[in-house]
């Protein structure tokens, strides 16, 4: 889950929220540090952009929950509104 830090939106600066699901296009609005989550985010976004059904970032021991979007951050093309957050 992209949650252990404050993410930076390109249009408004710092933004404290935990991303549950997003489309690749919705992820474009964020800046992720290249020495931290940047490479992971780039990889899952590009995987889905290039035809993958879904990709996720999360803890391997929570794989079942990630598959149901109850843990981690899932990237796929069919997210209503482009992005959803954990409450």
HUMO-V335845 format. One record per residue. RES is the residue in three letters. OMEGA is omega in whole degrees, 0 to 359 (999 if undefined). Layout:
RES/OMEGA  RES/OMEGA
This chain:
UNK/176  UNK/189  UNK/187  UNK/180  UNK/175  UNK/180  UNK/182  UNK/175  UNK/183  UNK/185  UNK/185  UNK/180  UNK/185  UNK/186  UNK/183  UNK/178  UNK/180  UNK/184  UNK/177  UNK/181  UNK/178  UNK/171  UNK/176  UNK/181  UNK/179  UNK/180  UNK/179  UNK/182  UNK/183  UNK/172  UNK/178  UNK/183  UNK/181  UNK/179  UNK/184  UNK/184  UNK/184  UNK/181  UNK/179  UNK/180  UNK/180  UNK/181  UNK/182  UNK/179  UNK/180  UNK/178  UNK/181  UNK/177  UNK/182  UNK/173  UNK/177  UNK/182  UNK/178  UNK/175  UNK/184  UNK/173  UNK/180  UNK/182  UNK/181  UNK/180  UNK/175  UNK/184  UNK/180  UNK/179  UNK/178  UNK/181  UNK/177  UNK/180  UNK/177  UNK/177  UNK/178  UNK/177  UNK/183  UNK/177  UNK/177  UNK/184  UNK/190  UNK/179  UNK/180  UNK/180  UNK/177  UNK/182  UNK/173  UNK/185  UNK/170  UNK/179  UNK/999
